[in-house]
Amino acid sequence: MKYMAILSQEKSLSRNPLKNSLNGFTLLEVLVALIILGLCFTIIMQLISGALILGKSSRDYTKASLLCRRIMEEALSQDVVKNSEGEQNGMQYIVETEPITLYEDEEEDKLPFKEIKTKVTVLWQIGKREKKVIFSSLKLVPKEKEE
């Protein structure tokens, strides 16, 4: 009787799925694991690549904004702001000025100053695409200094 109980236990152990998995992984399990690992690796590499591209773009916009600000400060520090163009650090800049009117003609004549709009545009190339940053400001100029 004891012998029969031991035989039935051995038969139930041989049918146990855990015993079969102790021998190792099947080829299908290994392939599925490698495919999942490859997909995760590909997604991570794409995220890193996108982050690097965004970092370079952010750096370019920061450089352009700083250049634009410096040129705007130089232009506004002059008594008479004039149109100009130039290039610095591989970026082209354009300074444009135009008189504007804030009031009607009768009120405009009474004012001792003239309003001038100054616009600074910084342009640069990334591959075939052109990028730009535009700053705009107003300056009050005494009427006798205006040209």
Wavefront OBJ file of the C-alpha trace (Angstrom):
o trace
v 0.000 0.000 0.000
v 2.794 2.333 0.861
v 4.451 1.372 -2.388
v 1.282 2.312 -4.353
v 1.110 5.681 -2.594
v 4.732 6.431 -3.495
v 4.129 5.453 -7.140
v 1.084 7.677 -7.358
v 3.126 10.562 -5.867
v 5.886 10.037 -8.430
v 3.341 10.028 -11.259
v 1.799 13.250 -9.964
v 5.261 14.859 -9.695
v 6.126 13.924 -13.254
v 2.953 15.637 -14.433
v 3.779 18.791 -12.447
v 4.504 21.697 -14.837
v 6.995 23.216 -12.382
v 9.286 20.215 -12.787
v 9.453 20.752 -16.546
v 10.279 24.476 -16.157
v 13.236 23.705 -13.917
v 15.078 22.305 -16.920
v 15.420 25.809 -18.562
v 13.683 28.161 -20.962
v 12.293 27.101 -24.284
v 13.503 28.689 -27.489
v 10.177 30.470 -27.905
v 10.438 32.045 -24.447
v 13.956 33.259 -25.158
v 12.894 34.767 -28.518
v 9.925 36.580 -26.965
v 12.169 37.969 -24.228
v 14.717 39.177 -26.813
v 12.006 40.840 -28.904
v 10.640 42.667 -25.851
v 14.153 43.719 -24.846
v 14.876 44.955 -28.394
v 11.674 46.998 -28.495
v 12.476 48.606 -25.146
v 16.025 49.408 -26.292
v 14.732 50.960 -29.543
v 12.229 53.148 -27.693
v 14.868 54.331 -25.220
v 17.291 55.202 -28.046
v 14.589 57.205 -29.847
v 13.837 59.129 -26.648
v 17.518 59.931 -26.142
v 17.861 61.024 -29.770
v 14.813 63.296 -29.483
v 16.175 64.817 -26.275
v 19.504 65.584 -27.952
v 17.756 67.264 -30.906
v 15.580 69.349 -28.557
v 18.657 70.324 -26.547
v 20.463 71.597 -29.650
v 17.380 73.490 -30.810
v 16.997 75.075 -27.377
v 20.670 76.090 -27.386
v 20.279 77.697 -30.833
v 17.189 79.656 -29.774
v 18.956 80.805 -26.601
v 21.990 82.014 -28.578
v 19.701 83.798 -31.057
v 17.686 85.429 -28.271
v 20.822 86.674 -26.518
v 22.192 88.049 -29.801
v 18.841 89.679 -30.562
v 18.722 91.270 -27.118
v 22.278 92.609 -27.382
v 21.653 94.108 -30.818
v 18.379 95.637 -29.621
v 20.144 97.228 -26.640
v 22.863 98.624 -28.922
v 20.284 99.997 -31.358
v 18.172 101.620 -28.645
v 21.198 103.148 -26.906
v 21.931 105.276 -30.003
v 20.326 108.695 -30.341
v 19.090 107.923 -33.845
v 18.158 104.327 -34.598
v 18.925 103.349 -38.183
v 18.214 100.269 -40.283
v 21.160 97.890 -40.446
v 22.157 94.301 -41.215
v 25.015 92.075 -40.209
v 26.184 88.644 -39.197
v 27.591 87.298 -35.937
v 28.274 83.750 -34.750
v 26.826 82.276 -37.956
v 23.539 84.124 -37.462
v 22.295 86.952 -39.621
v 20.544 89.928 -38.029
v 18.385 92.718 -39.431
v 17.488 95.928 -37.590
v 14.427 97.719 -38.975
v 12.997 101.028 -37.764
v 9.790 102.771 -38.686
v 7.938 105.752 -37.239
v 4.539 105.000 -35.797
v 1.643 107.181 -34.729
v -0.060 106.598 -31.431
v -2.423 109.576 -31.567
v -4.414 111.562 -34.094
v -2.509 114.148 -36.172
v -3.529 117.132 -34.031
v -2.371 115.529 -30.789
v 0.759 114.125 -32.455
v 2.000 117.647 -33.344
v 1.789 118.759 -29.721
v 4.132 116.048 -28.477
v 7.851 116.883 -28.111
v 8.874 113.398 -29.253
v 8.358 110.976 -32.119
v 7.571 107.277 -31.603
v 9.861 104.857 -33.407
v 9.295 101.105 -33.608
v 12.503 99.081 -33.695
v 12.428 95.453 -34.793
v 15.429 93.114 -34.606
v 15.258 89.808 -36.479
v 17.899 87.087 -36.067
v 17.967 84.343 -38.728
v 19.929 81.085 -38.915
v 19.854 77.822 -40.840
v 19.384 74.309 -39.491
v 19.823 72.021 -42.464
v 17.455 73.324 -45.129
v 15.137 75.034 -42.635
v 15.425 78.680 -41.682
v 14.772 79.628 -38.058
v 14.278 83.121 -36.654
v 13.755 85.126 -33.496
v 12.126 88.575 -33.577
v 12.298 91.242 -30.858
v 10.345 94.477 -31.152
v 10.425 97.644 -29.054
v 9.292 101.275 -29.042
v 11.547 104.264 -28.530
v 10.621 107.889 -27.958
v 12.979 110.230 -29.826
v 12.997 114.015 -29.458
v 11.690 115.608 -32.666
v 14.831 117.677 -33.301
v 17.052 114.541 -33.301
v 14.885 112.640 -35.773
v 16.217 112.330 -39.322
l 1 2 3 4 5 6 7 8 9 10 11 12 13 14 15 16 17 18 19 20 21 22 23 24 25 26 27 28 29 30 31 32 33 34 35 36 37 38 39 40 41 42 43 44 45 46 47 48 49 50 51 52 53 54 55 56 57 58 59 60 61 62 63 64 65 66 67 68 69 70 71 72 73 74 75 76 77 78 79 80 81 82 83 84 85 86 87 88 89 90 91 92 93 94 95 96 97 98 99 100 101 102 103 104 105 106 107 108 109 110 111 112 113 114 115 116 117 118 119 120 121 122 123 124 125 126 127 128 129 130 131 132 133 134 135 136 137 138 139 140 141 142 143 144 145 146 147
